[in-house]
Amino acid sequence: MAERSQVWRLGCKAAVEIVDNQDPAESGNGSYLGAMGWERAPSRWRWLVMGGAVAVLVALPGLVGAVPARDRAVAAGELLAKVLASDRVAYQGYAESRAGLGLPDVPRAGRVVALLGERTRMRAFVAGPRLWRVDELTPIGERDLYADGSGTVLWDSGERRASFTAGEAAVRFARPADLLPPELGRRVAAAAGAGEVTRLGARRVAGTHALGLRVVPRSAGTTLARADLWADPASGLPVRVELTAKGQREPIVTSAFLDLRLQAPDPADVHFAAPGDAEVQSDEAPDLARVIDRFSPFVLPDPLAGQPRRTQVAGAASTYGRGFDLVAVLAFPASFSSRTREFLDKVPTRKGPWGEASLIATPLLNGMVFERDGVAYALAGTVTQPVLDQVAAELARDGVASR
């Protein structure tokens, strides 16, 4: 007992010394540990207590996540069907995505490189599939995207600029809203084929006892090894998604809610009203993919390298493939090619039937850019390099039509 008491006294003494460890001459009127014994330092003890409280609060998310979630006897097929039908579930929440693809700084790629190479913080207000708002939160402000069925409005609070775009393009670059767990989770579920889905254990996500699914593609042509998702058991809304590339042990893309409410947002949160000092503009083609699809004179073939076209209307921007074997292709005049000298210095090149192509290689996403007979081609997809080679070789051989 005496030993324990001595340890306790030494521990308290060390705590006080840590709090009050400063030169008395520099401490002003503050208290310190003097030669005559301990002198109380209420303000310093208060900070010590507050520091402990902060440490507990910081640890809470991890502690809550460590609490076992309640699982349910729901079959994989039944849960998958709920996920696919969850597009009409209204919700509000805060989510973060982390992607580590390590893409080079591709010219004219806009925000795609950043979205697929860093952490993205998002606040979502979703009333339905055609009425929603997603805010991308940045250190200097936010970029809010509103959708109402007729088009979108992008509000940049830092630039005080609102950009209106009519309709929805068949092919476009990725945007923050695509990385929300429900959007990413439903895309994974829609691509899953028969026999590729099994159940995972439950997991606590943003206060939800979410049920898990694992999708393991059977195709040898995709770069995706597995996709894990967890969904709210009642609504089927995905709340966490992890994508792991072949040859990788850890997920290369993760998206999860940190806060979630399964209720419709206030109408004012999903309707945009331009502030008085805003610059308002119309933007018919807010990214390069839509510029090419709208103005390029070329029409891509269907099918391409044995892969069916996914986009409904033939054009200069199309997607091809089945399941997780997805390839996006752009065709545009070579005079607009992004293969500048600066770009060529950053990425490797490779020769083949297509001539010389610039390669973009990551564990999950591969890409090629090359020119042939006055036409520039940009290919990218969740497929292996041999699959891209086959697509490039056919384009180089057969070319494209004109419209």
C-alpha positions in Angstrom: 0.0 0.0 0.0 2.9 2.4 0.9 4.5 1.6 -2.4 1.3 2.5 -4.3 0.9 5.7 -2.4 4.5 6.7 -3.2 3.9 6.0 -6.9 0.7 8.1 -6.8 2.5 11.0 -5.2 5.3 10.7 -7.8 2.8 10.6 -10.6 1.0 13.8 -9.2 4.3 15.5 -8.8 5.3 14.7 -12.4 1.9 16.0 -13.6 2.4 19.3 -11.8 6.0 19.6 -13.1 4.8 19.0 -16.7 2.1 21.8 -16.3 4.3 24.2 -14.5 7.6 23.5 -16.1 8.8 27.1 -16.7 11.3 29.6 -15.2 9.7 31.4 -12.3 11.2 34.6 -13.5 9.2 34.2 -16.8 6.0 33.0 -15.2 4.6 36.4 -14.1 2.1 35.8 -11.3 1.6 32.2 -12.2 2.3 29.5 -9.6 5.1 27.1 -9.8 6.6 24.3 -7.8 8.9 25.9 -5.2 11.5 24.5 -2.8 9.0 24.8 0.1 6.6 22.3 -1.5 3.6 22.3 -3.8 1.7 25.5 -4.5 -1.7 25.3 -6.1 -2.0 26.5 -9.7 -5.7 26.5 -10.4 -5.4 27.9 -13.9 -2.8 25.4 -14.9 -4.8 22.5 -13.4 -7.8 23.7 -15.4 -5.8 23.5 -18.6 -4.6 20.0 -17.7 -8.2 18.9 -17.1 -9.3 20.6 -20.4 -6.4 18.9 -22.2 -7.6 15.5 -20.9 -11.2 16.2 -22.0 -10.0 17.2 -25.5 -8.0 14.0 -25.7 -11.1 12.0 -24.9 -13.2 13.9 -27.4 -10.6 13.3 -30.1 -10.6 9.6 -29.4 -14.4 9.3 -29.4 -14.8 8.5 -33.2 -12.3 5.7 -32.9 -13.9 4.4 -29.7 -17.4 4.5 -31.3 -16.1 2.8 -34.4 -14.6 0.1 -32.2 -18.0 -0.8 -30.7 -19.2 -4.0 -32.4 -22.1 -3.3 -34.9 -25.3 -5.4 -34.8 -25.4 -7.7 -37.8 -28.6 -9.1 -39.4 -29.3 -12.2 -41.3 -29.8 -10.5 -44.7 -28.7 -12.3 -47.8 -26.2 -10.7 -50.2 -28.7 -10.5 -53.0 -31.4 -8.9 -50.9 -29.0 -6.2 -49.6 -27.7 -5.6 -53.1 -31.2 -5.0 -54.3 -31.8 -2.5 -51.5 -28.6 -0.6 -52.4 -29.7 -0.4 -56.1 -33.1 0.9 -55.1 -31.7 3.5 -52.6 -31.4 6.4 -55.2 -34.7 7.9 -53.9 -33.6 7.9 -50.2 -33.4 11.5 -48.9 -30.5 12.3 -46.6 -28.2 15.0 -45.3 -24.6 14.4 -44.1 -20.9 15.1 -44.1 -18.6 12.7 -45.9 -14.9 12.4 -46.7 -13.3 10.6 -49.5 -9.6 9.7 -49.7 -8.0 8.6 -53.0 -4.4 7.8 -53.7 -4.1 7.2 -57.4 -1.2 9.6 -57.8 -2.1 10.9 -61.2 0.3 13.3 -62.9 -0.8 16.9 -63.5 -2.7 16.3 -66.8 -3.4 19.5 -68.8 -7.1 20.5 -69.0 -8.2 17.8 -66.5 -9.7 20.3 -64.1 -10.4 19.0 -60.6 -10.1 15.3 -61.6 -6.4 15.0 -60.6 -7.1 16.5 -57.2 -10.2 14.4 -56.6 -8.4 11.2 -57.3 -5.3 12.1 -55.4 -6.2 13.6 -52.1 -8.9 14.0 -49.4 -12.2 15.5 -50.4 -14.5 16.9 -47.8 -18.2 17.0 -48.8 -21.5 18.2 -47.3 -24.6 16.8 -48.9 -28.2 17.8 -49.0 -30.1 15.2 -51.1 -33.9 15.4 -51.6 -33.9 12.9 -54.5 -32.0 11.8 -57.6 -32.8 15.0 -59.4 -32.9 17.5 -56.6 -29.7 17.9 -54.5 -26.8 20.0 -53.4 -23.2 18.9 -52.7 -20.6 21.2 -51.2 -16.9 20.6 -51.7 -15.3 22.2 -48.6 -11.8 23.7 -49.1 -9.4 25.6 -46.8 -10.4 28.9 -48.4 -14.2 28.4 -49.0 -16.5 26.0 -50.8 -17.7 25.0 -54.2 -21.4 24.1 -54.1 -23.1 22.1 -56.9 -26.9 22.3 -57.1 -29.0 20.1 -59.4 -32.7 20.5 -60.0 -33.4 18.2 -63.0 -33.0 20.9 -65.6 -29.3 21.3 -65.1 -26.7 22.3 -62.5 -25.4 25.4 -60.8 -21.9 25.6 -59.5 -21.4 28.3 -56.9 -17.8 29.2 -56.0 -17.9 31.2 -52.8 -14.3 32.3 -53.1 -14.7 33.6 -56.6 -18.3 34.8 -55.9 -19.2 33.2 -59.2 -22.3 31.1 -60.2 -22.1 28.9 -63.4 -25.3 27.5 -64.9 -25.2 24.4 -67.1 -28.3 23.1 -68.8 -28.9 19.3 -69.0 -26.6 16.5 -68.0 -23.8 15.3 -70.3 -23.6 11.6 -71.3 -19.8 11.8 -70.6 -18.2 14.2 -68.2 -15.2 14.3 -65.8 -15.7 13.2 -62.2 -16.9 15.7 -59.7 -17.1 15.6 -55.8 -20.7 14.4 -55.8 -19.6 11.2 -57.6 -17.4 10.3 -54.6 -20.2 10.4 -52.0 -20.7 6.9 -50.5 -24.3 6.5 -52.0 -23.2 7.5 -55.5 -20.0 5.4 -55.5 -21.8 2.5 -53.7 -24.6 2.3 -56.2 -22.2 2.4 -59.2 -20.3 -0.6 -57.6 -23.6 -2.4 -57.1 -24.8 -1.8 -60.6 -21.6 -3.2 -62.1 -21.6 -6.4 -60.0 -22.3 -9.6 -61.9 -23.8 -12.9 -60.9 -21.7 -14.7 -58.3 -19.5 -11.7 -57.6 -21.2 -10.6 -54.4 -20.9 -11.9 -50.8 -21.8 -10.6 -47.4 -19.4 -8.9 -45.1 -19.8 -8.3 -41.4 -21.6 -5.3 -40.0 -19.8 -2.0 -39.3 -20.7 1.1 -37.4 -20.6 4.1 -39.7 -21.8 7.6 -38.7 -24.1 6.0 -36.0 -25.5 3.4 -38.4 -25.2 -0.4 -37.9 -24.4 -0.8 -41.5 -24.4 -4.2 -43.3 -21.5 -5.1 -45.5 -21.1 -6.4 -49.1 -18.0 -7.5 -50.9 -17.8 -7.5 -54.7 -15.0 -9.4 -56.3 -14.9 -9.0 -60.1 -14.3 -12.2 -62.1 -12.9 -10.4 -65.1 -9.2 -10.6 -65.7 -9.3 -7.3 -67.6 -10.2 -5.0 -64.7 -7.7 -3.4 -62.3 -10.2 -3.7 -59.4 -9.5 -6.5 -57.0 -12.5 -6.0 -54.7 -15.1 -3.3 -53.7 -16.4 -3.4 -50.2 -19.5 -1.4 -49.2 -21.6 -1.0 -46.1 -25.2 0.2 -46.3 -28.0 1.2 -43.9 -30.1 -2.0 -43.5 -33.5 -0.3 -43.7 -33.0 2.0 -46.6 -30.1 0.4 -48.5 -28.2 3.7 -48.6 -24.5 3.1 -48.9 -22.6 4.8 -46.0 -19.0 3.6 -46.7 -17.2 2.3 -49.8 -13.6 1.0 -50.2 -12.0 0.2 -53.5 -8.9 -2.0 -53.6 -6.8 -2.4 -56.8 -5.2 -5.7 -57.8 -1.8 -6.1 -56.2 -2.6 -3.8 -53.3 -3.3 -4.7 -49.7 -5.1 -1.5 -48.7 -8.0 0.4 -50.3 -6.9 3.0 -52.8 -10.2 4.8 -52.7 -12.3 5.2 -49.5 -15.5 7.2 -49.0 -17.5 7.3 -45.8 -20.0 9.4 -43.9 -18.8 10.9 -40.6 -22.3 12.4 -40.0 -25.6 11.3 -41.5 -29.3 12.0 -41.1 -31.8 10.0 -43.1 -34.3 12.9 -43.6 -35.1 15.3 -46.4 -33.2 18.6 -46.4 -34.9 21.9 -46.0 -36.1 23.2 -49.5 -33.9 26.3 -49.0 -30.8 24.1 -48.8 -31.3 22.6 -52.3 -32.4 25.7 -54.2 -29.9 28.2 -55.3 -30.4 32.0 -55.0 -27.6 34.1 -56.4 -26.2 36.6 -53.9 -26.3 40.3 -55.0 -22.5 40.5 -55.5 -22.3 37.2 -57.6 -21.0 37.0 -61.1 -23.5 34.9 -63.0 -22.6 33.1 -66.2 -23.8 30.3 -68.4 -21.4 27.4 -69.1 -22.5 24.9 -71.8 -19.4 22.7 -71.5 -17.8 23.0 -68.0 -15.2 20.4 -68.6 -13.0 19.1 -71.4 -15.0 15.9 -71.9 -18.2 17.9 -72.6 -16.4 20.4 -74.8 -15.2 17.5 -77.0 -18.5 15.7 -77.0 -20.2 19.0 -78.1 -17.8 20.4 -80.6 -15.5 17.6 -81.9 -16.4 16.6 -85.5 -15.7 12.9 -84.9 -17.9 9.9 -84.1 -16.4 6.9 -82.2 -17.3 3.4 -83.4 -19.7 0.9 -81.8 -18.5 -1.6 -80.6 -14.9 -1.0 -80.0 -12.3 -3.8 -79.5 -15.2 -6.1 -78.8 -16.6 -3.9 -76.0 -20.2 -2.5 -76.4 -20.7 1.3 -76.1 -22.4 2.3 -72.9 -23.4 5.8 -73.9 -26.7 5.9 -75.7 -25.8 8.3 -78.4 -22.7 8.0 -80.6 -20.3 10.9 -80.4 -16.7 12.0 -79.8 -16.9 11.1 -76.1 -18.1 7.6 -75.2 -17.7 4.8 -72.6 -17.3 1.2 -73.4 -17.3 -2.2 -71.6 -19.2 -4.4 -69.3 -19.2 -4.6 -65.5 -16.0 -3.2 -64.1 -14.2 -3.3 -67.4 -14.9 0.4 -68.1 -13.0 2.4 -70.8 -13.7 6.1 -71.6 -12.6 7.4 -75.0 -12.3 10.9 -76.4 -11.6 11.8 -80.0 -10.8 15.3 -81.1 -8.6 17.2 -83.6 -4.9 16.6 -83.0 -4.3 20.4 -83.0 -6.0 20.4 -79.6 -4.0 17.6 -78.1 -2.9 18.0 -74.5 0.5 16.3 -75.3 2.6 19.4 -74.7 6.3 19.2 -74.2 5.7 19.8 -70.5 3.2 16.9 -70.4 5.6 14.6 -72.3 8.4 15.3 -69.9 6.2 14.1 -67.0 4.8 10.8 -68.3 6.4 7.8 -70.0 5.7 7.0 -73.6 5.3 3.7 -75.4 5.4 2.7 -79.1 3.0 0.3 -80.8 0.5 0.1 -83.7 -0.8 3.5 -82.7 2.6 5.2 -83.0 3.9 6.7 -79.8 1.5 7.1 -76.9 1.8 8.8 -73.5 0.9 6.5 -70.7 -0.7 7.2 -67.4 -0.5 4.2 -65.0 -1.9 3.8 -61.5 -3.0 0.7 -59.6 -6.6 1.4 -60.4 -6.8 3.7 -63.4 -4.8 3.5 -66.6 -4.7 5.9 -69.5 -3.2 6.6 -73.0 -3.0 9.7 -75.2 -1.9 9.5 -78.8 -2.4 11.0 -82.3 -3.1 9.3 -85.5 -4.0 10.8 -88.9 -4.9 14.2 -87.5 -7.1 12.7 -84.7 -6.1 12.8 -81.0 -7.3 10.0 -78.8 -7.5 9.9 -75.0 -8.3 6.6 -73.3 -8.7 5.9 -69.6 -10.4 3.2 -67.6 -10.3 0.7 -64.8 -8.7 -1.9 -67.1 -5.3 -3.4 -67.5 -2.8 -2.0 -70.0 -3.3 -4.9 -72.5 -7.0 -4.0 -72.7 -6.1 -0.3 -73.5 -3.5 -1.5 -76.0 -6.3 -3.4 -77.8 -8.6 -0.4 -77.9 -5.7 1.9 -79.1 -4.7 -0.6 -81.8 -8.2 -0.8 -83.3 -8.6 3.0 -83.2 -5.3 3.4 -85.0 -6.3 0.9 -87.6 -9.9 1.8 -88.3 -10.1 5.4 -87.2 -13.3 7.3 -86.6 -16.2 8.6 -88.7 -17.1 12.3 -89.2 -20.4 14.0 -88.4 
